[in-house]
Each structure stands twice: as structure tokens, then as C-alpha cells.
Amino acid sequence: MSAPTIEVVGPEAAGAVLEVVRAAFADRAPLDPPTDALAETEETIAARLAGGAGLVAHVDGELAGAVLLDAEADGRTVHLRRFGLTPAARGRGVAVALVREALHAAADLGDGRAERAVVFSREELPHTARFWRQQGFAETGRTPPYVELARALPRRLDVPTPDDMRALATGIAAVVEAGDVLVLSGDLGAGKTTFTQGLGAALQVRGGITSPTFVISRVHPSLVGGPDLVHVDAYRLGGAAELDDLDLDTDLDRAVTVVEWGEGLAEDLAESPLEIRITRAVGTDPEADDTDPRTVELDPLGLRWLGVPLPGSPAAGR
């Protein structure tokens, strides 16, 4: 099965988007009041695309999904509307990939002022709301028959040097607080420990921070009355159950917890984890040194990060 290909589109793709909307919404159970998505026309879709943007997904050359991006007047909030998949595309990984690309496109929309994404789900469709929660959205309002869910937008940052990685960590240290969980992922040598060293220095905790290869978790107490730093290496853990066995709950409430290799394991340690994905420009080339530029994706999940001025976000400049 091929991975989906996703592209940002404008009014010229109104026909394709409409085809997906009709296929997706006509295949759903009838609702009361009925959905207004089926009243869309090529003209109304084109008008929505002209005022914002859209994304279209294909799998093996066939239409698979679409979503419309609609920014509010102040540019800080982007609504994801008419999100849908064709029946044949379901269960093929298209939905998650489409959401991720839509969130990054929303962050780039207009002049880059957007801070959060919002979706509306029908109360009669709890499985739909559950899907959005799995993508980092949390309920922020309810006006029957709709549930409003929102999340902060992810950011991609270029990090050319180890000093820049430590500076990024310093920026994050300025906004984290006790109870926060940071989930780091990236190839060997990507810079996860360099990031954690910068975070520990900025938080002013005791002890030198090294890669916890032989000790799965370490607690670094604060020297200034701030939160402790718990540093965890999940590389050798066999699953979430082994992570639970570390009994981290005793430290989480009074510490900032950093879990290396934690993607897919550590997200349940907090309702609103901050996922940090580090990518090297040359991938896993063992000959590359520490000057190999990195790209860092900050993916803030849940209510905790709404309005928080993470590095790279518009709120950080205000």
C-alpha cells in the first residue's frame, strides 16, 4: 500500500474537494439536524478555498481525502472544515497524515499569525471527537449539536548547530512548568541529549546531564526552588507497561519530565505532552558530525499549550 500524497490547493481544486466531501459525508449515518456539508457546490468550495486554503490527499493516484482551512479575521485561529475521506481510503493511514499536513499548512497560512486550529464535531458522533483528541485536540466549547475542539499548531524550526539546539531548549525552559512531559524522538546522534542538557542548564538543576544509556531514568533536583528535571531513556523499554514500572508518577507533579525515544510510549504520562521530533539533514549517516543541521518539530498536544509562547510561535513574539 502506497503512502498518501498530500498537496495544498486553491480554488482550482474545488471540483476534487467537492468530490471528496460528497463521498465522505453521504456515506455517514443521517443526522438531525442534517449536515450542511452536502449542500456545498463547486462554487461554494471555490469561495472557501479563495479565502483560505485546502489540502487534497491521493493514494495510488486516486482521490482519498480533503480538508478546508478557514482563518478567522484576526488570523490567529484556523478552522479545519469539511474534513473527510472517501470510503475506499479509510483504514489506510490517510486521516492522520492529512491532519498533520493540515496543521502545518495552517501554521503557514497568510502571514503566519495562526496559533491554534479548531474543529467542530457532532455530539452524536463520539468516535469522531475521539479521533480528534488522538490528534492532540481538546474540548474547548459545546453548543449542541456541536462540540468545539482546539489545539496549538505545531512548528518546524531550523536548528543549525548544537548551540542553537541548547538555545531552543532555553526558550522552552522559559515556559515549561512542573507536571509537563516532553517526549523527544530522533535518530541516534540527532541531538536529544544536547537538547536536554540545554534544558537542564536553563532550569538550573543539579548534576551533569548525559545520555541515560545505562540508567533508564535520573532525577536532577532544582537548585533554585523550581521544578526538578526527570530524564528518561525509553530506548530499551519493551513498551508502555515497562515505562509504568519506573513509577514516574511519584515525580511528575513536581518535575519537568523529558523522555528520550518516548514517541508512542510516553504520551499517556500527561494529558498535554509536548512532542519534540529532531531530524538530521543527512539522516543516519554515521560520518556526520555535530555540525549537521537539524530540523526540530514542536508538536504541542492538548489544552496546556494553547496560548503558550513556544519558540517559533506567533505568541513568542508578543
C-alpha positions in Angstrom: 0.0 0.0 0.0 1.4 3.4 -1.0 1.7 6.3 1.4 -0.7 9.1 0.7 0.5 12.1 -1.2 -0.9 15.4 0.1 -0.8 18.8 -1.5 -2.0 22.3 -0.6 -4.5 23.5 -3.2 -6.5 26.6 -4.1 -9.8 27.3 -5.9 -8.6 25.4 -9.0 -9.1 22.2 -7.0 -12.7 22.9 -5.9 -14.1 20.1 -8.0 -11.8 17.5 -6.4 -12.5 18.7 -2.9 -16.3 18.7 -3.6 -16.0 15.1 -4.9 -14.4 14.0 -1.6 -16.9 16.0 0.5 -19.8 14.3 -1.2 -18.3 10.9 -1.0 -17.4 11.3 2.7 -20.5 12.9 4.1 -23.0 10.9 2.0 -21.6 7.7 3.5 -22.3 8.8 7.1 -25.4 8.0 9.1 -28.2 10.6 8.8 -28.1 13.3 11.5 -30.7 15.6 13.0 -30.4 18.4 12.1 -28.7 17.1 8.9 -25.2 18.1 8.0 -24.9 21.1 5.7 -21.8 19.7 4.0 -23.9 18.0 1.4 -25.3 21.4 0.4 -21.8 22.5 -0.8 -21.3 23.2 -4.5 -18.2 23.7 -6.6 -18.8 27.5 -6.3 -19.1 27.5 -2.5 -16.0 25.3 -2.2 -14.1 27.6 -4.6 -15.1 30.6 -2.5 -13.8 28.9 0.7 -10.5 28.0 -1.0 -10.1 31.5 -2.3 -10.4 32.9 1.3 -8.1 30.3 2.8 -6.6 27.1 1.5 -7.3 23.4 1.3 -5.5 20.1 1.1 -6.2 17.1 -1.1 -4.8 13.6 -0.5 -4.3 10.9 -3.1 -3.4 7.2 -2.7 -2.1 5.4 -5.8 -3.4 8.3 -7.9 -6.9 8.1 -6.6 -8.7 10.8 -4.6 -8.6 9.8 -0.9 -9.3 12.8 1.3 -9.6 16.6 1.6 -9.9 19.4 4.2 -10.5 23.1 4.0 -8.6 25.7 6.1 -10.5 28.8 7.1 -8.8 31.5 9.1 -10.7 33.9 11.4 -10.4 37.6 10.7 -7.6 38.1 13.2 -5.6 35.3 11.6 -4.8 33.6 15.0 -7.3 30.8 14.6 -7.7 28.4 11.7 -10.8 26.2 11.3 -10.4 22.8 9.8 -13.7 22.3 7.8 -15.2 19.6 5.6 -12.5 17.1 6.7 -13.3 13.8 5.0 -12.1 10.6 3.4 -13.5 8.6 0.5 -14.9 5.3 1.7 -12.1 3.4 -0.1 -9.4 5.4 1.7 -10.4 4.6 5.2 -8.1 2.5 7.3 -5.1 3.3 5.1 -3.4 6.0 7.3 -4.7 8.9 5.3 -6.7 10.6 8.1 -3.7 11.0 10.4 -1.3 12.1 7.6 -3.9 14.6 6.4 -4.4 16.1 9.8 -0.6 16.5 10.3 -0.1 18.2 7.0 -3.2 20.4 7.5 -1.8 21.6 10.9 1.5 22.6 9.3 -0.3 24.3 6.4 -2.5 26.2 8.9 0.7 27.4 10.7 1.9 28.8 7.4 -1.4 30.3 6.3 -1.4 34.0 5.4 1.3 35.9 7.3 2.0 33.1 9.8 -0.1 34.6 12.6 -2.1 31.5 13.2 -1.7 30.0 16.7 -4.4 27.3 17.0 -6.6 25.0 15.0 -10.3 24.4 15.7 -12.6 21.7 14.6 -16.3 21.0 15.3 -17.6 17.5 15.9 -21.2 16.4 16.2 -22.3 15.2 19.7 -23.9 12.1 18.0 -20.6 11.0 16.7 -18.3 10.4 19.8 -15.9 8.3 17.7 -15.2 11.4 15.6 -14.4 13.5 18.7 -12.2 10.7 19.9 -10.2 10.8 16.7 -9.6 14.5 17.1 -8.5 14.0 20.7 -6.0 11.4 19.4 -4.6 14.2 17.2 -4.0 16.5 20.2 -7.3 18.4 20.2 -9.2 19.0 23.4 -12.7 20.2 24.1 -13.0 24.0 24.4 -16.7 24.5 24.0 -20.1 22.9 23.4 -23.1 24.3 21.5 -25.5 21.5 20.8 -25.3 19.6 18.5 -21.6 20.6 18.1 -18.5 20.1 20.2 -15.7 22.5 19.7 -12.1 21.1 19.9 -8.9 23.0 19.6 -5.1 22.6 19.9 -2.0 24.7 19.4 -0.3 24.5 16.0 2.9 22.6 15.5 6.1 24.4 14.4 9.1 23.4 12.4 12.4 25.1 13.3 15.8 25.0 11.6 18.5 24.3 14.2 21.9 24.6 12.5 24.3 23.9 15.5 24.4 22.3 18.9 24.5 25.9 20.4 21.3 26.6 18.6 19.8 23.4 20.0 20.7 24.5 23.5 19.2 27.9 22.8 16.0 26.3 21.7 15.9 24.3 24.9 16.5 27.5 26.9 13.4 29.1 25.2 11.3 26.1 26.1 12.6 26.1 29.7 11.2 29.6 30.0 7.6 28.4 29.5 7.5 24.8 31.0 6.4 24.1 34.5 6.1 21.2 36.9 4.0 18.5 35.5 5.0 19.0 31.9 6.1 16.0 29.9 8.4 16.5 26.9 8.7 13.5 24.5 11.8 13.5 22.4 12.3 11.5 19.3 15.0 11.4 16.6 17.8 9.1 15.2 20.9 8.3 17.2 23.0 11.4 17.5 20.1 13.7 16.5 20.6 15.9 19.5 18.2 14.7 22.0 20.7 14.8 24.9 22.1 18.1 23.7 18.6 19.5 24.0 18.1 18.0 27.4 21.5 19.5 28.6 20.3 22.9 27.5 17.0 22.5 29.2 18.7 21.4 32.5 21.1 24.3 32.4 18.2 26.8 31.9 16.1 25.2 34.6 19.2 25.2 36.9 19.1 21.6 38.1 21.8 19.6 39.9 24.1 17.2 38.2 25.6 16.8 34.7 23.1 15.5 32.2 24.3 12.7 30.0 22.6 10.2 27.8 20.9 7.8 30.3 22.0 4.7 28.4 22.8 2.6 31.5 20.4 4.2 34.0 16.9 4.3 32.4 15.8 7.4 34.5 17.6 10.1 36.5 16.2 12.8 38.7 18.0 16.1 38.7 16.8 18.3 41.7 16.3 22.0 41.2 19.0 24.3 42.7 16.7 27.3 42.7 13.4 26.1 44.0 12.0 25.4 40.6 10.8 22.1 39.1 13.1 19.1 39.1 14.1 17.5 35.9 13.4 13.8 35.3 15.4 12.4 32.4 14.2 9.1 31.0 15.6 6.9 28.2 12.9 4.7 26.8 15.1 3.1 24.1 15.5 -0.2 25.8 11.9 -0.4 27.2 9.7 -3.0 25.7 6.5 -1.0 25.9 4.3 1.3 27.9 4.0 -1.3 30.7 7.7 -1.2 31.4 7.6 2.6 31.4 4.8 2.3 34.1 7.1 0.1 36.1 9.5 3.0 36.6 6.9 4.6 38.9 7.5 8.0 37.4 4.1 9.2 38.8 5.9 10.0 42.1 8.0 12.7 40.4 5.8 14.0 37.6 3.8 16.6 39.6 6.9 18.4 40.8 9.2 17.9 37.8 9.6 18.6 34.1 9.9 15.1 32.6 11.9 14.5 29.4 11.6 11.1 27.8 14.0 10.3 25.0 12.8 7.7 22.5 9.4 8.2 24.0 7.2 8.6 21.0 4.4 6.1 21.1 5.2 5.2 24.7 5.2 8.3 26.9 2.3 10.3 25.7 0.0 8.9 28.4 2.2 10.3 31.1 0.4 13.6 30.7 -2.8 14.9 29.2 -0.9 17.5 27.2 2.6 16.3 26.3 4.9 18.4 24.1 6.3 16.1 21.4 9.7 17.2 20.1 10.9 15.5 16.9 14.5 16.1 15.7 15.6 15.3 12.2 19.1 15.4 10.9 19.8 16.9 7.4 21.8 13.8 6.5 19.6 11.3 8.3 21.5 8.5 10.0 24.9 9.0 8.2 27.4 7.8 10.8 30.1 10.1 9.3 28.1 13.2 10.0 29.3 15.3 12.9 27.6 17.6 15.4 27.5 20.5 12.9 25.0 18.5 10.8 21.9 20.9 10.7 18.8 19.7 12.4 15.1 20.4 11.9 13.0 20.4 15.1 9.3 19.9 15.1 7.5 21.1 18.2 4.1 19.4 18.5 2.1 20.7 21.4 -0.8 18.4 22.3 -3.8 19.3 24.4 -5.2 22.3 26.3 -1.9 23.0 28.2 -0.2 24.6 25.2 -3.0 26.9 23.9 -1.6 30.4 24.1 1.8 29.3 25.4 4.6 31.3 23.7 6.7 28.3 22.5 9.8 29.2 20.3 8.7 29.8 16.8 5.1 30.5 17.6 3.5 33.9 17.0 2.8 34.2 20.7 6.6 34.1 21.4 7.0 37.5 19.5 4.4 39.3 21.6 
